[in-house]
């Protein structure tokens, strides 16, 4: 359950680039100091300014005096113009910022803020129209620590009284904030609404993270995460990442390239803590039984060959194969596979699944195959797997009867 949304400030809630800009180069020009002299001093003080060791006033006074041009009037002008430029940022909000924050509050979510900021920015943030929305404002200048140090994230979560899994972190991606939040275990969303190609913004789109193109998508995303908590839900980008982990270079394989252009297949997932085996049940007489194959391997391979000849090579001596039997004869089969453990967007997941699922033609449409898959799925759940994964299927509606959901569709040309 998502209980809090934590935001970055600059280029997420506000942007420095929509209003009058006043950066170091502008200050150098107003001070009459060559940029080549001013900027190294200005930049050298940045970290100390971010963690509360120096104020704007300290820094500007030092630079002016070192360059023999300090006057009270010049000092005051530079300070005021810098603060005014920061205040102006709140006059150029994306039109959905306030509605987004209102909607999150209406949904009962706490709102946190983690911002790398200087003394003048901390002052302006506290006086801003946005500040009353924050239940836990964590400003680097005041906390003496800045992103991507995990301490500032942990401090914010502590103030909000939430765990990483109960948080959604939203930021443009600067200062490696998304990577840091993901590593801690937070749900992560890249704010892309202020990102513009060719702009001065240091952050760029990061395809490994889900992106929101507008602020209201944050509300939708938080609602989906909460609604699907304990369910199968996985963002498409995360599903693509998982697909590529399990099946690297998949679309380069010859048998994929030989598929017809119009063929489309599904990748499906079921989160196993949400799996309810009772949703599908079917009674069989004593002729039908299920269990792991333990007999003559030739019998199993003969059944596999009758369903799909090319699958025989996938059934190794050490592989676990669950079967459906009719009067002791193998009539249905599937591999019960360990597909690996992966960390995606801060979430570690153990993935397994039924593979090469098949039923002899004369025993189809009797429920034997689906019951076998149900039992394989329950086995994976009992063994502590987080997800059961169905790969390369053209019968998604069949698996959906057990709760599997399509997370990706693909053709020979790639992800659809």
C-alpha positions as a LaTeX table, in Angstrom:
\begin{tabular}{lrrr}
\hline
Residue & $x$ (\AA) & $y$ (\AA) & $z$ (\AA) \\
\hline
Unk1 & 0.00 & 0.00 & 0.00 \\
Unk2 & 1.38 & 3.40 & $-0.97$ \\
Unk3 & 1.15 & 5.74 & 2.01 \\
Unk4 & 3.38 & 8.62 & 0.90 \\
Unk5 & 4.67 & 10.36 & $-2.19$ \\
Unk6 & 8.06 & 12.04 & $-1.85$ \\
Unk7 & 9.01 & 14.70 & $-4.38$ \\
Unk8 & 12.15 & 16.35 & $-5.59$ \\
Unk9 & 11.72 & 20.13 & $-5.94$ \\
Unk10 & 13.71 & 21.58 & $-8.85$ \\
Unk11 & 12.68 & 20.45 & $-12.34$ \\
Unk12 & 9.98 & 18.32 & $-10.68$ \\
Unk13 & 7.59 & 20.59 & $-8.78$ \\
Unk14 & 9.12 & 23.80 & $-10.10$ \\
Unk15 & 11.55 & 24.65 & $-12.87$ \\
Unk16 & 14.38 & 27.16 & $-12.90$ \\
Unk17 & 14.08 & 27.61 & $-16.64$ \\
Unk18 & 10.58 & 29.02 & $-17.13$ \\
Unk19 & 11.11 & 32.41 & $-15.49$ \\
Unk20 & 13.98 & 34.91 & $-15.19$ \\
Unk21 & 17.20 & 32.98 & $-14.74$ \\
Unk22 & 19.92 & 34.19 & $-12.42$ \\
Unk23 & 22.82 & 31.78 & $-12.20$ \\
Unk24 & 26.51 & 32.25 & $-11.47$ \\
Unk25 & 27.31 & 33.63 & $-14.92$ \\
Unk26 & 24.64 & 36.32 & $-14.51$ \\
Unk27 & 26.04 & 37.28 & $-11.12$ \\
Unk28 & 29.54 & 37.49 & $-12.57$ \\
Unk29 & 28.31 & 39.87 & $-15.26$ \\
Unk30 & 26.53 & 42.10 & $-12.74$ \\
Unk31 & 29.61 & 42.12 & $-10.53$ \\
Unk32 & 31.89 & 43.00 & $-13.41$ \\
Unk33 & 34.04 & 39.93 & $-12.71$ \\
Unk34 & 35.30 & 37.79 & $-15.55$ \\
Unk35 & 33.36 & 34.56 & $-15.70$ \\
Unk36 & 36.63 & 32.61 & $-15.76$ \\
Unk37 & 37.43 & 34.05 & $-12.32$ \\
Unk38 & 33.96 & 34.06 & $-10.81$ \\
Unk39 & 32.73 & 30.59 & $-11.75$ \\
Unk40 & 35.54 & 28.46 & $-10.25$ \\
Unk41 & 34.98 & 30.16 & $-6.89$ \\
Unk42 & 31.19 & 29.90 & $-7.17$ \\
Unk43 & 31.30 & 26.23 & $-8.13$ \\
Unk44 & 33.87 & 25.38 & $-5.45$ \\
Unk45 & 31.43 & 26.54 & $-2.78$ \\
Unk46 & 28.45 & 24.56 & $-4.13$ \\
Unk47 & 28.68 & 21.49 & $-1.91$ \\
Unk48 & 29.26 & 23.54 & 1.22 \\
Unk49 & 26.27 & 25.69 & 0.32 \\
Unk50 & 24.13 & 22.59 & $-0.23$ \\
Unk51 & 24.85 & 21.10 & 3.21 \\
Unk52 & 24.60 & 24.23 & 5.31 \\
Unk53 & 28.27 & 25.09 & 5.71 \\
Unk54 & 28.00 & 28.36 & 3.81 \\
Unk55 & 25.19 & 30.79 & 3.05 \\
Unk56 & 24.60 & 32.71 & $-0.16$ \\
Unk57 & 25.66 & 35.86 & 1.66 \\
Unk58 & 28.93 & 34.32 & 2.89 \\
Unk59 & 29.80 & 33.10 & $-0.58$ \\
Unk60 & 28.99 & 36.29 & $-2.48$ \\
Unk61 & 30.82 & 38.46 & 0.03 \\
Unk62 & 33.88 & 36.21 & $-0.21$ \\
Unk63 & 33.94 & 36.28 & $-4.02$ \\
Unk64 & 33.48 & 40.05 & $-4.22$ \\
Unk65 & 36.20 & 40.75 & $-1.66$ \\
Unk66 & 38.62 & 38.30 & $-3.28$ \\
Unk67 & 38.12 & 40.20 & $-6.54$ \\
Unk68 & 38.44 & 43.63 & $-4.88$ \\
Unk69 & 34.99 & 44.83 & $-5.92$ \\
Unk70 & 32.91 & 44.53 & $-2.77$ \\
Unk71 & 30.44 & 47.31 & $-2.05$ \\
Unk72 & 27.37 & 47.09 & 0.13 \\
Unk73 & 25.18 & 48.18 & $-2.78$ \\
Unk74 & 26.60 & 45.58 & $-5.18$ \\
Unk75 & 26.38 & 42.86 & $-2.55$ \\
Unk76 & 22.73 & 43.68 & $-1.81$ \\
Unk77 & 21.84 & 43.79 & $-5.51$ \\
Unk78 & 23.30 & 40.35 & $-6.22$ \\
Unk79 & 21.64 & 38.79 & $-3.18$ \\
Unk80 & 18.23 & 40.28 & $-3.97$ \\
Unk81 & 18.30 & 39.37 & $-7.64$ \\
Unk82 & 19.25 & 35.80 & $-6.78$ \\
Unk83 & 16.39 & 35.45 & $-4.27$ \\
Unk84 & 13.90 & 37.11 & $-6.60$ \\
Unk85 & 14.78 & 34.65 & $-9.37$ \\
Unk86 & 14.10 & 31.76 & $-7.03$ \\
Unk87 & 10.79 & 33.22 & $-5.87$ \\
Unk88 & 9.74 & 33.65 & $-9.51$ \\
Unk89 & 9.97 & 29.88 & $-10.05$ \\
Unk90 & 6.77 & 29.47 & $-8.06$ \\
Unk91 & 4.97 & 31.81 & $-10.45$ \\
Unk92 & 5.57 & 29.48 & $-13.41$ \\
Unk93 & 4.29 & 26.15 & $-12.11$ \\
Unk94 & 3.06 & 23.47 & $-14.46$ \\
Unk95 & $-0.74$ & 23.90 & $-14.35$ \\
Unk96 & $-1.25$ & 20.41 & $-12.91$ \\
Unk97 & 1.11 & 20.76 & $-9.93$ \\
Unk98 & $-1.46$ & 22.16 & $-7.48$ \\
Unk99 & $-4.27$ & 19.82 & $-8.66$ \\
Unk100 & $-1.87$ & 16.89 & $-8.30$ \\
Unk101 & $-0.95$ & 17.79 & $-4.72$ \\
Unk102 & $-4.61$ & 18.37 & $-3.86$ \\
Unk103 & $-5.55$ & 14.98 & $-5.31$ \\
Unk104 & $-2.81$ & 13.17 & $-3.38$ \\
Unk105 & $-3.99$ & 14.79 & $-0.15$ \\
Unk106 & $-7.59$ & 13.88 & $-0.97$ \\
Unk107 & $-6.47$ & 10.27 & $-1.39$ \\
Unk108 & $-5.07$ & 10.34 & 2.13 \\
Unk109 & $-1.41$ & 10.23 & 1.16 \\
Unk110 & 1.37 & 11.97 & 3.04 \\
Unk111 & 3.65 & 14.20 & 0.97 \\
Unk112 & 7.37 & 14.53 & 1.50 \\
Unk113 & 10.01 & 16.73 & $-0.08$ \\
Unk114 & 13.69 & 15.98 & $-0.57$ \\
Unk115 & 15.55 & 18.86 & $-2.16$ \\
Unk116 & 19.20 & 19.66 & $-2.65$ \\
Unk117 & 19.08 & 23.37 & $-2.02$ \\
Unk118 & 21.08 & 26.37 & $-0.87$ \\
Unk119 & 20.30 & 28.81 & 1.95 \\
Unk120 & 18.39 & 31.23 & $-0.27$ \\
Unk121 & 16.40 & 28.38 & $-1.82$ \\
Unk122 & 15.49 & 26.88 & 1.56 \\
Unk123 & 14.19 & 30.28 & 2.61 \\
Unk124 & 12.12 & 30.69 & $-0.55$ \\
Unk125 & 10.74 & 27.14 & $-0.39$ \\
Unk126 & 9.47 & 27.70 & 3.14 \\
Unk127 & 7.70 & 30.88 & 2.04 \\
Unk128 & 6.22 & 29.32 & $-1.10$ \\
Unk129 & 2.69 & 28.35 & $-2.07$ \\
Unk130 & 3.75 & 24.68 & $-2.10$ \\
Unk131 & 5.23 & 24.45 & 1.37 \\
Unk132 & 1.96 & 23.82 & 3.29 \\
Unk133 & 1.50 & 20.59 & 1.32 \\
Unk134 & 4.63 & 18.97 & 2.75 \\
Unk135 & 4.31 & 16.70 & 5.77 \\
Unk136 & 8.07 & 16.16 & 5.83 \\
Unk137 & 10.18 & 18.84 & 4.10 \\
Unk138 & 13.78 & 17.61 & 3.99 \\
Unk139 & 16.04 & 20.35 & 2.68 \\
Unk140 & 19.70 & 19.54 & 2.27 \\
Unk141 & 20.79 & 22.95 & 3.57 \\
Unk142 & 18.97 & 22.28 & 6.85 \\
Unk143 & 19.67 & 18.54 & 7.14 \\
Unk144 & 23.40 & 18.90 & 6.39 \\
Unk145 & 23.26 & 16.07 & 3.86 \\
Unk146 & 22.34 & 15.97 & 0.18 \\
Unk147 & 21.18 & 13.51 & $-2.46$ \\
Unk148 & 22.17 & 10.88 & $-3.42$ \\
Unk149 & 23.24 & 10.11 & 0.17 \\
Unk150 & 20.67 & 7.61 & 1.44 \\
Unk151 & 20.57 & 9.40 & 4.82 \\
Unk152 & 18.34 & 12.15 & 3.46 \\
Unk153 & 15.91 & 9.58 & 2.04 \\
Unk154 & 15.87 & 7.61 & 5.29 \\
Unk155 & 15.33 & 10.81 & 7.26 \\
Unk156 & 12.32 & 11.73 & 5.16 \\
Unk157 & 10.78 & 8.27 & 5.49 \\
Unk158 & 11.32 & 8.35 & 9.25 \\
Unk159 & 9.53 & 11.70 & 9.48 \\
Unk160 & 6.65 & 10.32 & 7.41 \\
Unk161 & 6.60 & 7.05 & 9.39 \\
Unk162 & 6.64 & 4.88 & 6.27 \\
Unk163 & 8.75 & 2.07 & 4.83 \\
Unk164 & 10.45 & 2.25 & 1.41 \\
Unk165 & 7.81 & $-0.06$ & $-0.07$ \\
Unk166 & 5.11 & 2.34 & 1.11 \\
Unk167 & 6.72 & 5.28 & $-0.74$ \\
Unk168 & 6.59 & 6.57 & $-4.28$ \\
Unk169 & 9.58 & 8.78 & $-5.07$ \\
Unk170 & 9.12 & 11.30 & $-7.90$ \\
Unk171 & 12.00 & 13.28 & $-9.37$ \\
Unk172 & 13.50 & 14.46 & $-12.64$ \\
Unk173 & 16.54 & 12.25 & $-12.10$ \\
Unk174 & 19.26 & 14.73 & $-11.21$ \\
Unk175 & 21.86 & 13.94 & $-8.54$ \\
Unk176 & 21.31 & 10.19 & $-9.13$ \\
Unk177 & 18.20 & 10.49 & $-6.97$ \\
Unk178 & 16.19 & 7.83 & $-8.82$ \\
Unk179 & 18.96 & 5.29 & $-8.53$ \\
Unk180 & 19.38 & 6.06 & $-4.82$ \\
Unk181 & 15.65 & 5.80 & $-4.10$ \\
Unk182 & 15.40 & 2.58 & $-6.08$ \\
Unk183 & 18.36 & 1.05 & $-4.25$ \\
Unk184 & 16.68 & 1.73 & $-0.92$ \\
Unk185 & 13.56 & $-0.06$ & $-2.15$ \\
Unk186 & 11.22 & 2.81 & $-2.95$ \\
Unk187 & 8.84 & 2.78 & $-5.90$ \\
Unk188 & 10.30 & 5.27 & $-8.38$ \\
Unk189 & 8.79 & 7.50 & $-11.07$ \\
Unk190 & 10.73 & 9.91 & $-13.28$ \\
Unk191 & 9.05 & 13.31 & $-13.63$ \\
Unk192 & 9.39 & 14.17 & $-17.33$ \\
Unk193 & 7.02 & 17.11 & $-17.68$ \\
Unk194 & 9.74 & 19.76 & $-17.41$ \\
Unk195 & 12.38 & 17.78 & $-19.34$ \\
Unk196 & 12.94 & 19.31 & $-22.75$ \\
Unk197 & 15.36 & 18.22 & $-25.44$ \\
Unk198 & 18.12 & 20.75 & $-25.98$ \\
Unk199 & 17.49 & 22.57 & $-22.70$ \\
Unk200 & 20.02 & 23.34 & $-19.98$ \\
Unk201 & 18.48 & 20.76 & $-17.66$ \\
Unk202 & 21.21 & 18.37 & $-16.51$ \\
Unk203 & 18.85 & 15.39 & $-16.14$ \\
Unk204 & 17.82 & 13.34 & $-19.15$ \\
Unk205 & 15.21 & 10.68 & $-19.65$ \\
Unk206 & 16.22 & 7.41 & $-18.04$ \\
Unk207 & 14.53 & 4.52 & $-19.84$ \\
Unk208 & 15.17 & 2.12 & $-16.97$ \\
Unk209 & 12.59 & 4.03 & $-14.91$ \\
Unk210 & 8.89 & 4.56 & $-15.53$ \\
Unk211 & 8.22 & 8.14 & $-16.67$ \\
Unk212 & 5.31 & 10.49 & $-16.01$ \\
Unk213 & 4.63 & 12.98 & $-18.78$ \\
Unk214 & 2.31 & 15.13 & $-16.65$ \\
Unk215 & 1.88 & 15.69 & $-12.90$ \\
Unk216 & $-1.56$ & 14.08 & $-12.74$ \\
Unk217 & 0.02 & 10.84 & $-13.91$ \\
Unk218 & 1.65 & 10.72 & $-10.46$ \\
Unk219 & $-1.82$ & 10.47 & $-8.92$ \\
Unk220 & $-2.81$ & 7.74 & $-11.37$ \\
Unk221 & 0.42 & 5.86 & $-10.75$ \\
Unk222 & 0.04 & 6.00 & $-6.96$ \\
Unk223 & $-3.55$ & 4.78 & $-7.27$ \\
Unk224 & $-2.51$ & 1.88 & $-9.48$ \\
Unk225 & 0.25 & 0.87 & $-7.11$ \\
Unk226 & $-2.17$ & 0.89 & $-4.19$ \\
Unk227 & $-4.99$ & $-0.81$ & $-6.07$ \\
Unk228 & $-2.66$ & $-3.54$ & $-7.30$ \\
Unk229 & $-0.72$ & $-3.95$ & $-4.08$ \\
Unk230 & $-0.27$ & $-7.69$ & $-3.67$ \\
Unk231 & $-1.41$ & $-8.23$ & $-7.27$ \\
Unk232 & 0.35 & $-8.82$ & $-10.55$ \\
Unk233 & 0.72 & $-5.17$ & $-11.54$ \\
Unk234 & 4.07 & $-4.29$ & $-13.09$ \\
Unk235 & 4.90 & $-1.21$ & $-15.12$ \\
Unk236 & 5.64 & $-1.90$ & $-18.77$ \\
Unk237 & 9.23 & $-0.69$ & $-18.54$ \\
Unk238 & 9.86 & $-2.99$ & $-15.58$ \\
Unk239 & 8.28 & $-5.87$ & $-17.50$ \\
Unk240 & 10.57 & $-5.15$ & $-20.46$ \\
Unk241 & 13.57 & $-5.15$ & $-18.13$ \\
Unk242 & 12.52 & $-8.48$ & $-16.65$ \\
Unk243 & 11.92 & $-9.92$ & $-20.13$ \\
Unk244 & 15.41 & $-8.88$ & $-21.22$ \\
Unk245 & 16.98 & $-10.36$ & $-18.09$ \\
Unk246 & 15.31 & $-13.72$ & $-18.57$ \\
Unk247 & 15.56 & $-13.81$ & $-22.37$ \\
Unk248 & 18.62 & $-11.78$ & $-23.47$ \\
Unk249 & 18.97 & $-11.10$ & $-27.20$ \\
Unk250 & 15.61 & $-12.77$ & $-27.71$ \\
Unk251 & 14.68 & $-11.03$ & $-30.96$ \\
Unk252 & 18.00 & $-11.95$ & $-32.54$ \\
Unk253 & 17.24 & $-15.68$ & $-32.38$ \\
Unk254 & 16.72 & $-17.39$ & $-35.71$ \\
Unk255 & 13.44 & $-19.10$ & $-34.82$ \\
Unk256 & 11.98 & $-15.73$ & $-33.77$ \\
Unk257 & 13.06 & $-14.12$ & $-37.01$ \\
Unk258 & 11.32 & $-16.94$ & $-38.88$ \\
Unk259 & 7.91 & $-16.15$ & $-37.35$ \\
Unk260 & 5.20 & $-14.65$ & $-39.54$ \\
Unk261 & 4.94 & $-10.86$ & $-39.56$ \\
Unk262 & 1.40 & $-10.81$ & $-38.19$ \\
Unk263 & 1.98 & $-13.22$ & $-35.27$ \\
Unk264 & 1.74 & $-11.59$ & $-31.83$ \\
Unk265 & 2.47 & $-13.36$ & $-28.55$ \\
Unk266 & 2.03 & $-12.58$ & $-24.86$ \\
Unk267 & 4.31 & $-12.51$ & $-21.82$ \\
Unk268 & 2.27 & $-13.03$ & $-18.65$ \\
Unk269 & 2.86 & $-12.67$ & $-14.92$ \\
Unk270 & 1.14 & $-13.69$ & $-11.73$ \\
Unk271 & 2.26 & $-12.30$ & $-8.40$ \\
Unk272 & 2.15 & $-15.38$ & $-6.21$ \\
Unk273 & 1.17 & $-13.80$ & $-2.92$ \\
Unk274 & $-2.07$ & $-12.88$ & $-4.72$ \\
Unk275 & $-2.59$ & $-16.34$ & $-6.24$ \\
Unk276 & $-5.81$ & $-17.98$ & $-5.11$ \\
Unk277 & $-5.85$ & $-21.64$ & $-6.12$ \\
Unk278 & $-9.54$ & $-21.89$ & $-5.26$ \\
Unk279 & $-10.49$ & $-19.57$ & $-8.13$ \\
Unk280 & $-10.17$ & $-22.51$ & $-10.51$ \\
Unk281 & $-11.27$ & $-25.96$ & $-9.55$ \\
Unk282 & $-12.39$ & $-29.02$ & $-11.45$ \\
Unk283 & $-13.29$ & $-32.50$ & $-10.29$ \\
Unk284 & $-11.71$ & $-35.51$ & $-11.97$ \\
Unk285 & $-12.32$ & $-39.20$ & $-11.51$ \\
Unk286 & $-9.60$ & $-41.46$ & $-10.20$ \\
Unk287 & $-8.22$ & $-41.99$ & $-13.71$ \\
Unk288 & $-6.70$ & $-38.47$ & $-13.70$ \\
Unk289 & $-3.72$ & $-37.77$ & $-11.43$ \\
Unk290 & $-0.90$ & $-35.24$ & $-11.23$ \\
Unk291 & 2.70 & $-35.36$ & $-10.08$ \\
Unk292 & 6.34 & $-34.86$ & $-10.99$ \\
Unk293 & 7.54 & $-37.26$ & $-13.67$ \\
Unk294 & 9.67 & $-40.09$ & $-12.28$ \\
Unk295 & 9.39 & $-42.84$ & $-14.91$ \\
Unk296 & 11.13 & $-43.76$ & $-18.15$ \\
Unk297 & 12.34 & $-40.53$ & $-19.75$ \\
Unk298 & 11.58 & $-41.92$ & $-23.20$ \\
Unk299 & 7.86 & $-42.00$ & $-22.35$ \\
Unk300 & 7.92 & $-38.32$ & $-21.41$ \\
Unk301 & 9.85 & $-37.26$ & $-24.51$ \\
Unk302 & 7.46 & $-39.23$ & $-26.71$ \\
Unk303 & 4.54 & $-37.21$ & $-25.30$ \\
Unk304 & 6.47 & $-33.95$ & $-25.76$ \\
Unk305 & 7.28 & $-34.86$ & $-29.36$ \\
Unk306 & 3.59 & $-35.50$ & $-30.09$ \\
Unk307 & 2.76 & $-31.96$ & $-28.96$ \\
Unk308 & 5.74 & $-30.05$ & $-30.38$ \\
Unk309 & 8.77 & $-31.84$ & $-31.73$ \\
Unk310 & 11.09 & $-28.88$ & $-31.25$ \\
Unk311 & 10.49 & $-28.86$ & $-27.48$ \\
Unk312 & 12.25 & $-32.16$ & $-26.82$ \\
Unk313 & 15.63 & $-30.47$ & $-26.41$ \\
Unk314 & 14.26 & $-28.29$ & $-23.60$ \\
Unk315 & 13.58 & $-31.29$ & $-21.35$ \\
Unk316 & 16.90 & $-32.12$ & $-19.71$ \\
Unk317 & 17.67 & $-34.95$ & $-17.34$ \\
Unk318 & 17.73 & $-32.67$ & $-14.29$ \\
Unk319 & 14.66 & $-30.61$ & $-15.16$ \\
Unk320 & 11.55 & $-30.86$ & $-13.03$ \\
Unk321 & 8.54 & $-31.84$ & $-15.08$ \\
Unk322 & 5.02 & $-31.83$ & $-13.68$ \\
Unk323 & 2.60 & $-34.09$ & $-15.52$ \\
Unk324 & $-1.05$ & $-34.89$ & $-15.80$ \\
Unk325 & $-1.72$ & $-38.60$ & $-16.13$ \\
Unk326 & $-4.69$ & $-40.58$ & $-17.44$ \\
Unk327 & $-4.62$ & $-44.16$ & $-16.17$ \\
Unk328 & $-0.89$ & $-43.68$ & $-15.53$ \\
Unk329 & $-0.13$ & $-42.40$ & $-19.03$ \\
Unk330 & 1.47 & $-38.95$ & $-19.52$ \\
Unk331 & $-1.14$ & $-36.82$ & $-21.27$ \\
Unk332 & $-0.08$ & $-33.33$ & $-20.16$ \\
Unk333 & 3.25 & $-31.87$ & $-19.07$ \\
Unk334 & 5.12 & $-28.69$ & $-18.16$ \\
Unk335 & 8.54 & $-27.73$ & $-16.90$ \\
Unk336 & 8.57 & $-26.12$ & $-13.45$ \\
Unk337 & 11.37 & $-23.64$ & $-13.93$ \\
Unk338 & 13.52 & $-21.42$ & $-11.76$ \\
Unk339 & 14.02 & $-18.36$ & $-13.97$ \\
Unk340 & 16.25 & $-16.47$ & $-11.53$ \\
Unk341 & 16.24 & $-13.66$ & $-8.98$ \\
Unk342 & 16.32 & $-10.07$ & $-10.24$ \\
Unk343 & 16.28 & $-6.55$ & $-8.80$ \\
Unk344 & 14.22 & $-4.07$ & $-10.81$ \\
Unk345 & 13.40 & $-0.54$ & $-9.68$ \\
Unk346 & 14.56 & $-1.43$ & $-6.19$ \\
Unk347 & 12.37 & $-4.54$ & $-5.92$ \\
Unk348 & 14.04 & $-7.94$ & $-5.67$ \\
Unk349 & 11.94 & $-10.75$ & $-7.09$ \\
Unk350 & 12.38 & $-14.49$ & $-7.41$ \\
Unk351 & 10.81 & $-15.63$ & $-10.67$ \\
Unk352 & 9.76 & $-19.07$ & $-11.81$ \\
Unk353 & 7.11 & $-20.44$ & $-14.09$ \\
Unk354 & 5.58 & $-23.28$ & $-16.05$ \\
Unk355 & 7.41 & $-23.76$ & $-19.34$ \\
Unk356 & 6.69 & $-25.79$ & $-22.48$ \\
Unk357 & 3.11 & $-26.46$ & $-21.39$ \\
Unk358 & 1.46 & $-29.08$ & $-23.56$ \\
Unk359 & $-1.38$ & $-31.61$ & $-23.65$ \\
Unk360 & $-1.84$ & $-34.48$ & $-26.08$ \\
Unk361 & $-4.49$ & $-33.48$ & $-28.66$ \\
Unk362 & $-6.99$ & $-36.19$ & $-27.69$ \\
Unk363 & $-6.92$ & $-35.06$ & $-24.01$ \\
Unk364 & $-7.43$ & $-31.35$ & $-24.59$ \\
Unk365 & $-10.50$ & $-29.37$ & $-23.49$ \\
Unk366 & $-10.93$ & $-31.61$ & $-20.47$ \\
Unk367 & $-9.33$ & $-29.27$ & $-17.91$ \\
Unk368 & $-6.31$ & $-31.48$ & $-17.33$ \\
Unk369 & $-3.74$ & $-29.02$ & $-18.71$ \\
Unk370 & $-5.07$ & $-26.04$ & $-16.78$ \\
Unk371 & $-5.27$ & $-28.02$ & $-13.54$ \\
Unk372 & $-1.65$ & $-29.05$ & $-14.08$ \\
Unk373 & $-0.61$ & $-25.39$ & $-14.54$ \\
Unk374 & $-2.58$ & $-24.48$ & $-11.41$ \\
Unk375 & $-0.65$ & $-27.10$ & $-9.44$ \\
Unk376 & 2.68 & $-25.92$ & $-10.89$ \\
Unk377 & 1.80 & $-22.37$ & $-9.88$ \\
Unk378 & 0.96 & $-23.46$ & $-6.34$ \\
Unk379 & 4.25 & $-25.34$ & $-6.11$ \\
Unk380 & 6.15 & $-22.17$ & $-7.03$ \\
Unk381 & 4.20 & $-20.20$ & $-4.43$ \\
Unk382 & 4.92 & $-22.80$ & $-1.76$ \\
Unk383 & 8.62 & $-22.68$ & $-2.65$ \\
Unk384 & 8.82 & $-18.94$ & $-2.03$ \\
Unk385 & 8.79 & $-17.55$ & $-5.55$ \\
Unk386 & 7.44 & $-14.00$ & $-5.93$ \\
Unk387 & 6.24 & $-14.24$ & $-9.53$ \\
Unk388 & 5.18 & $-16.97$ & $-11.91$ \\
Unk389 & 6.04 & $-16.11$ & $-15.51$ \\
Unk390 & 4.44 & $-17.42$ & $-18.71$ \\
Unk391 & 6.65 & $-16.93$ & $-21.77$ \\
Unk392 & 5.79 & $-16.94$ & $-25.46$ \\
Unk393 & 2.11 & $-17.83$ & $-25.36$ \\
Unk394 & $-0.68$ & $-17.46$ & $-27.86$ \\
Unk395 & $-3.38$ & $-18.59$ & $-25.42$ \\
Unk396 & $-3.39$ & $-15.74$ & $-22.91$ \\
Unk397 & $-7.11$ & $-16.13$ & $-22.17$ \\
Unk398 & $-6.49$ & $-19.70$ & $-21.05$ \\
Unk399 & $-3.84$ & $-18.69$ & $-18.48$ \\
Unk400 & $-5.96$ & $-15.72$ & $-17.40$ \\
Unk401 & $-8.41$ & $-18.20$ & $-15.84$ \\
Unk402 & $-5.77$ & $-18.70$ & $-13.12$ \\
Unk403 & $-5.12$ & $-14.99$ & $-12.67$ \\
Unk404 & $-2.16$ & $-14.54$ & $-15.02$ \\
Unk405 & $-2.08$ & $-11.13$ & $-16.67$ \\
Unk406 & $-0.46$ & $-10.00$ & $-19.90$ \\
Unk407 & 2.36 & $-7.55$ & $-19.21$ \\
Unk408 & 3.88 & $-7.46$ & $-22.70$ \\
Unk409 & 2.96 & $-8.33$ & $-26.26$ \\
Unk410 & 5.55 & $-8.88$ & $-28.96$ \\
Unk411 & 6.08 & $-9.86$ & $-32.56$ \\
Unk412 & 9.19 & $-10.88$ & $-34.47$ \\
Unk413 & 10.02 & $-7.17$ & $-34.76$ \\
Unk414 & 10.08 & $-6.51$ & $-31.00$ \\
Unk415 & 7.84 & $-5.36$ & $-28.18$ \\
Unk416 & 4.45 & $-4.13$ & $-29.40$ \\
\hline
\end{tabular}
